[in-house]
Structure formats: structure tokens, C-alpha cells
């Protein structure tokens, strides 16, 4: 489970083999072996004993900004695996092998978008024809990825153009399914222009944290990407790999609206947009955590969604060095 600290002035300390949390006048303990990571999204106190226990048990402590993006992480200093994996990341980045990996991730993203729309169509029979029309617009874009060849440098612009076109169609479809009060005009990042994007940006931030951690454990360098080019302090591989899982964050947010759990009181206005307040973050994180704890059928086994990310990162790392 993720231990989330999102109340101003909370206090986190070690108590035996437990993390002890004080929130206002409420005090509770969580066994260390039940915690996979600690997310802190507000001003809080944490003792060095709690940090040490987290490091000894491979529990990362992640600090999130007001948009849900990780701005800092406390993690043990171990590399995670052999440096050969990172060398291989560099070697294949501009080869056909790098292109094939990148295409696999983008195909998965578009396939997930189509599958989510199909799932929404099943529960909204009165909108079936409308949703089908969006699926029919997305399908050719997915198919157009099948015949790409060459190097990633030669095809990067084409891939990102296809991905961008698919995204516009997909989010137009999602907006159409929102209650009238919460319809939106495409993606808006930080700050979000509307309630849907404020929730989605924060959900993506939680996913970024999980993907980065999985990369580190598997021995992959989060900064050595393929589709997303290298920039100073840009975790390019994290941006690449999260494409496989974005539909999960999107489904969580859509479910919050479908269950009528979203309230206008969840949002604070800031210059040029909106951000989630503590009540909004609590509602989202609760839904997101439950969703990620669900087991689904994946590559012939039943596995929790949050474990799929780690499974995939190990699979990629093993593929990079399998013939060496």
C-alpha cells in the first residue's frame, strides 16, 4: 500500500516496526511490511528514524507538488542492477531495436485507449453509436504504426504526430461522456484549466512515481529515453514507459465522475487554472490506490496493476541483455 500524507502539519515517525502518523489529534500506526511507498504532498514533519526504516525496507519517500508531480525522492543508494543494462539503453536508442521498443509502447497506449472506450460503450448503450465513431477514428491511427521501420531518429516525428492525433480524438470522446458541468476542451497541463484535467494531472503524477521506482529497481536509467528526447534533468524513459499505463489513470478519473464522487469543492482556483485541494487529493488517491491494488489477467497470470509496472520494467531490462 501507499502511505499518503496530505494534511498540513502531519507528523511521521518510527514506532517499533511501524510508521506512526499523527494528523491533527488523530494518531495511527501502519506496519512497515505493508507499505510500498510513502507520498507526501503537503508540509509535514518526518523523523530520520522513519526515513532510515523506509530505506532499509526499500520503501521510497516521494514528495509531490501541488499538481501531483514528484519533485523529490528519498531512496537508498543502491544501483538496482548491473550497469550493463544502462549501456544497452544507450546502444539501442538509435537502432531498429529502439524503434521496435518505442512502437510497442505507443501501440499499447493506443490499444488501451480503444479498449477503454469499448468498456465505456458497454456501460453506456445509449451512447454506443457515438463512442463507436470515435473508436473507428482511432483504429486507423493504431494500424498506421504497424508498417513503420528504420531508426527511431527517422520515425520519431511520425510516431509523435500519430500519438498526438490519437490523443485529440480520444480526449474529445472522453469529454463528450462527462456530465455537462464537467465537459472540457482537450488536455491542459499545469495548471489545469478544468476539473477533469486537474484530477488527471494528479493521477498521472502518482503514476510517474510508480514508473520511476520500477525503473530504478529493474536497473533501468530513468533519464535514458527513446521516444522522448534527452533534456537536462528530464526523466525521458519514465515519460516513455508511462504511455503503457496512462489509461489506468484516465479510467480512475472517469470512474470518479461516473460514481458522482467529484465535487466542485475539491478544487481551488489559482492564476490561469485549478488545482486539487486536500479533500480532492484524498478522494483521488483513495480511488487510485484501490484501482492499482486490483488483480487483472496479464501475460497469462493474475497480477495486481501496480506490480505490472515492475514486471514490465524487469522484462525490458532482461530483454536488453538477454543475448550478452
C-alpha positions as CSV (number, residue, x, y, z in Angstrom):
1,X,0.0,0.0,0.0
2,X,1.0,3.6,-0.4
3,X,1.1,5.7,2.8
4,X,-0.2,9.1,1.8
5,X,0.5,12.2,3.9
6,X,-1.6,15.1,2.6
7,X,-2.7,17.0,5.7
8,X,-0.7,20.1,6.6
9,X,1.4,19.7,9.7
10,X,1.2,15.9,9.8
11,X,3.9,14.1,11.7
12,X,5.6,10.8,10.6
13,X,7.9,8.8,12.9
14,X,9.1,5.3,13.6
15,X,7.4,3.2,16.3
16,X,8.9,-0.3,16.6
17,X,8.3,-1.9,13.2
18,X,5.6,0.5,12.3
19,X,5.2,4.0,10.9
20,X,3.4,6.2,13.3
21,X,1.4,9.1,11.8
22,X,-0.1,12.0,13.7
23,X,-2.7,14.0,11.8
24,X,-4.2,16.8,13.9
25,X,-5.4,15.0,17.0
26,X,-5.6,11.6,15.3
27,X,-2.8,9.1,15.7
28,X,-2.5,5.7,13.9
29,X,0.2,3.2,13.0
30,X,0.9,1.2,9.8
31,X,3.1,-1.9,9.8
32,X,6.3,-1.3,7.8
33,X,5.9,-4.5,5.8
34,X,2.5,-3.3,4.5
35,X,3.9,-0.1,3.0
36,X,5.4,0.0,-0.5
37,X,6.0,3.8,-0.7
38,X,5.3,7.0,1.2
39,X,3.8,10.0,-0.7
40,X,4.0,13.4,1.0
41,X,2.0,16.2,-0.8
42,X,2.0,18.9,1.8
43,X,4.1,20.5,4.6
44,X,4.8,17.7,7.1
45,X,7.4,16.5,9.6
46,X,9.3,13.3,9.2
47,X,11.9,11.9,11.6
48,X,15.3,10.5,10.4
49,X,14.4,7.2,12.1
50,X,11.3,6.9,9.9
51,X,13.5,7.7,6.8
52,X,16.1,5.1,7.9
53,X,13.4,2.4,8.3
54,X,12.0,3.2,4.9
55,X,15.4,2.9,3.3
56,X,16.1,-0.4,5.0
57,X,12.9,-1.8,3.6
58,X,13.1,-0.5,0.0
59,X,10.3,2.0,0.7
60,X,10.8,5.2,-1.3
61,X,9.6,8.5,0.1
62,X,8.2,10.7,-2.7
63,X,7.4,14.4,-2.4
64,X,4.7,15.7,-4.7
65,X,4.0,19.3,-5.7
66,X,0.5,20.8,-5.9
67,X,-0.1,19.3,-9.3
68,X,0.9,15.8,-8.2
69,X,4.3,15.7,-9.9
70,X,7.2,14.2,-7.9
71,X,9.7,16.9,-7.2
72,X,11.9,14.9,-4.9
73,X,12.5,11.3,-3.7
74,X,14.4,9.7,-0.9
75,X,15.7,6.3,-2.0
76,X,18.5,4.0,-0.9
77,X,21.8,4.5,-2.8
78,X,22.0,1.0,-4.5
79,X,22.1,0.9,-8.3
80,X,19.4,-1.7,-8.6
81,X,21.2,-4.0,-11.1
82,X,24.2,-4.2,-13.5
83,X,25.4,-1.1,-15.3
84,X,25.3,-3.2,-18.5
85,X,21.6,-2.5,-18.7
86,X,22.2,1.2,-18.9
87,X,24.9,0.8,-21.5
88,X,22.5,-1.2,-23.6
89,X,19.9,1.6,-23.3
90,X,22.3,3.9,-24.9
91,X,23.4,1.4,-27.6
92,X,20.0,0.6,-28.9
93,X,18.4,4.1,-28.7
94,X,19.0,4.9,-32.3
95,X,18.7,1.5,-33.8
96,X,15.8,-0.5,-35.2
97,X,15.7,-2.3,-31.8
98,X,15.0,1.0,-30.2
99,X,12.3,1.8,-32.7
100,X,10.6,-1.5,-32.1
101,X,10.5,-0.9,-28.3
102,X,9.1,2.5,-28.8
103,X,6.4,1.3,-31.2
104,X,5.4,-1.4,-28.7
105,X,4.8,1.2,-26.1
106,X,2.8,3.6,-28.3
107,X,0.8,0.7,-29.8
108,X,-0.1,-0.3,-26.2
109,X,-1.1,3.2,-25.4
110,X,-3.5,3.5,-28.4
111,X,-4.8,0.0,-27.8
112,X,-5.6,0.9,-24.2
113,X,-7.4,4.0,-25.3
114,X,-9.6,2.0,-27.7
115,X,-10.2,-0.7,-25.1
116,X,-11.2,1.8,-22.5
117,X,-13.7,3.4,-24.9
118,X,-15.1,-0.1,-25.6
119,X,-15.5,-0.6,-21.9
120,X,-17.3,2.7,-21.6
121,X,-19.5,1.8,-24.5
122,X,-20.6,-1.4,-22.8
123,X,-21.9,0.6,-19.8
124,X,-23.4,3.4,-21.9
125,X,-25.6,1.7,-24.5
126,X,-27.4,4.9,-25.2
127,X,-24.1,6.4,-26.4
128,X,-23.0,3.4,-28.3
129,X,-23.1,4.9,-31.8
130,X,-21.2,8.0,-30.7
131,X,-18.5,6.1,-28.9
132,X,-18.1,3.7,-31.8
133,X,-17.5,6.6,-34.2
134,X,-14.5,7.7,-32.0
135,X,-13.2,4.1,-31.9
136,X,-13.4,4.0,-35.7
137,X,-11.3,7.2,-36.0
138,X,-8.7,5.8,-33.6
139,X,-8.3,2.4,-35.2
140,X,-6.6,3.5,-38.4
141,X,-4.1,5.5,-36.4
142,X,-3.1,2.4,-34.5
143,X,-2.9,0.4,-37.7
144,X,-0.6,3.1,-39.2
145,X,2.1,2.2,-36.7
146,X,2.3,-1.4,-37.9
147,X,4.4,-0.7,-41.0
148,X,7.0,1.8,-39.6
149,X,10.6,0.8,-40.0
150,X,14.1,2.3,-39.9
151,X,15.6,4.1,-36.9
152,X,13.9,6.0,-34.1
153,X,15.5,9.2,-35.2
154,X,13.9,8.8,-38.6
155,X,10.5,8.0,-37.3
156,X,10.2,9.9,-34.0
157,X,8.2,12.8,-35.6
158,X,5.8,10.4,-37.3
159,X,5.2,8.5,-34.1
160,X,4.6,11.6,-32.0
161,X,2.3,13.0,-34.7
162,X,0.2,9.9,-34.7
163,X,0.1,9.8,-30.9
164,X,-0.9,13.5,-30.8
165,X,-3.7,13.0,-33.3
166,X,-5.0,10.0,-31.4
167,X,-4.9,12.0,-28.2
168,X,-7.1,14.7,-29.6
169,X,-9.7,12.2,-30.7
170,X,-9.6,10.2,-27.5
171,X,-10.0,13.2,-25.1
172,X,-12.7,14.6,-27.3
173,X,-14.6,11.3,-26.8
174,X,-14.0,11.4,-23.0
175,X,-15.2,15.0,-22.8
176,X,-18.4,14.0,-24.6
177,X,-19.1,11.4,-21.9
178,X,-18.7,13.8,-19.0
179,X,-21.6,15.4,-17.2
180,X,-22.4,18.8,-18.9
181,X,-20.9,20.7,-15.9
182,X,-17.5,18.9,-16.3
183,X,-17.0,18.8,-20.1
184,X,-13.6,20.1,-21.1
185,X,-11.7,21.3,-24.1
186,X,-8.8,18.9,-24.6
187,X,-5.8,18.3,-22.4
188,X,-4.5,21.1,-20.2
189,X,-1.5,20.5,-18.0
190,X,-0.1,22.5,-15.2
191,X,-2.1,24.4,-14.3
192,X,-5.2,22.6,-15.4
193,X,-8.0,24.6,-17.0
194,X,-10.8,22.4,-15.7
195,X,-11.7,19.8,-13.1
196,X,-11.1,16.7,-15.2
197,X,-7.6,17.7,-16.1
198,X,-6.8,18.8,-12.5
199,X,-7.7,15.3,-11.4
200,X,-5.9,13.6,-14.3
201,X,-2.7,15.6,-13.9
202,X,-2.6,14.5,-10.3
203,X,-3.3,10.8,-11.2
204,X,-0.5,11.0,-13.8
205,X,1.8,12.3,-11.1
206,X,1.2,9.3,-9.0
207,X,1.9,7.0,-12.0
208,X,5.2,8.8,-12.7
209,X,6.3,8.0,-9.2
210,X,5.5,4.3,-9.6
211,X,7.2,4.1,-13.0
212,X,10.4,5.8,-11.8
213,X,10.6,3.5,-8.9
214,X,10.1,0.4,-11.1
215,X,12.9,1.7,-13.4
216,X,15.3,2.1,-10.6
217,X,14.6,-1.4,-9.1
218,X,15.0,-3.0,-12.5
219,X,18.3,-1.3,-13.2
220,X,16.9,1.0,-16.0
221,X,18.1,4.6,-16.1
222,X,15.1,6.8,-15.9
223,X,16.9,9.5,-17.8
224,X,17.8,7.5,-20.9
225,X,14.7,7.5,-23.0
226,X,13.8,6.6,-26.6
227,X,10.7,8.4,-27.8
228,X,11.1,11.4,-25.5
229,X,14.5,13.0,-26.3
230,X,17.1,13.8,-23.7
231,X,17.0,17.2,-22.0
232,X,18.6,18.4,-18.8
233,X,17.1,16.7,-15.8
234,X,14.3,15.1,-17.9
235,X,13.4,11.6,-17.0
236,X,12.9,10.6,-20.6
237,X,12.4,6.8,-20.0
238,X,9.8,7.5,-17.3
239,X,7.8,9.6,-19.9
240,X,8.2,6.7,-22.4
241,X,7.1,3.9,-20.2
242,X,4.2,5.7,-18.6
243,X,2.5,5.6,-22.0
244,X,1.7,2.0,-21.3
245,X,-0.3,2.9,-18.2
246,X,-1.9,6.3,-18.8
247,X,-5.3,4.6,-19.5
248,X,-5.3,3.4,-15.9
249,X,-5.2,7.0,-14.5
250,X,-7.8,8.0,-17.1
251,X,-10.1,5.2,-16.0
252,X,-9.8,6.2,-12.4
253,X,-10.7,9.8,-13.1
254,X,-13.6,8.8,-15.3
255,X,-14.9,6.4,-12.6
256,X,-14.9,9.2,-10.1
257,X,-17.2,11.3,-12.3
258,X,-19.3,8.2,-13.1
259,X,-19.8,7.5,-9.4
260,X,-20.7,11.1,-8.8
261,X,-17.8,11.4,-6.3
262,X,-16.4,14.7,-7.8
263,X,-17.4,17.9,-6.0
264,X,-16.7,21.4,-7.1
265,X,-15.4,21.9,-3.5
266,X,-12.4,19.6,-4.4
267,X,-10.7,22.4,-6.4
268,X,-9.0,25.7,-5.6
269,X,-8.7,28.4,-8.2
270,X,-5.2,29.7,-8.9
271,X,-3.9,32.1,-11.6
272,X,-4.9,30.6,-15.0
273,X,-6.4,27.4,-13.7
274,X,-7.3,25.0,-10.9
275,X,-5.6,22.6,-8.5
276,X,-6.9,19.9,-6.2
277,X,-7.2,20.7,-2.6
278,X,-6.6,18.2,0.2
279,X,-10.1,16.8,0.0
280,X,-9.8,16.4,-3.7
281,X,-6.4,14.7,-3.4
282,X,-7.8,12.3,-0.7
283,X,-10.7,11.3,-2.9
284,X,-8.5,10.7,-5.9
285,X,-5.7,8.8,-4.1
286,X,-8.3,6.5,-2.4
287,X,-9.8,5.6,-5.8
288,X,-6.4,5.3,-7.5
289,X,-4.9,3.1,-4.7
290,X,-7.9,0.7,-4.8
291,X,-7.7,0.5,-8.6
292,X,-4.0,-0.2,-8.6
293,X,-4.4,-2.9,-6.0
294,X,-6.9,-4.9,-8.2
295,X,-5.6,-8.0,-9.8
296,X,-6.1,-8.4,-13.6
297,X,-5.1,-11.1,-16.1
298,X,-1.8,-10.1,-17.7
299,X,0.5,-12.2,-19.8
300,X,-1.0,-15.4,-18.6
301,X,-1.1,-14.6,-14.9
302,X,-3.2,-12.8,-12.3
303,X,-1.2,-9.8,-11.1
304,X,-2.0,-6.5,-9.3
305,X,-1.8,-3.5,-11.6
306,X,0.9,-1.8,-9.6
307,X,3.0,-4.9,-9.8
308,X,2.6,-5.0,-13.6
309,X,4.7,-1.9,-13.9
310,X,7.6,-3.6,-12.0
311,X,7.1,-6.8,-14.0
312,X,7.3,-4.8,-17.3
313,X,10.5,-3.0,-16.3
314,X,12.2,-6.2,-15.3
315,X,11.1,-7.7,-18.6
316,X,12.6,-4.8,-20.6
317,X,15.8,-4.9,-18.6
318,X,16.2,-8.7,-19.2
319,X,15.4,-8.2,-22.9
320,X,18.2,-5.6,-23.2
321,X,20.9,-8.0,-22.0
322,X,19.5,-11.5,-22.9
323,X,22.0,-12.2,-25.7
324,X,25.1,-10.8,-23.9
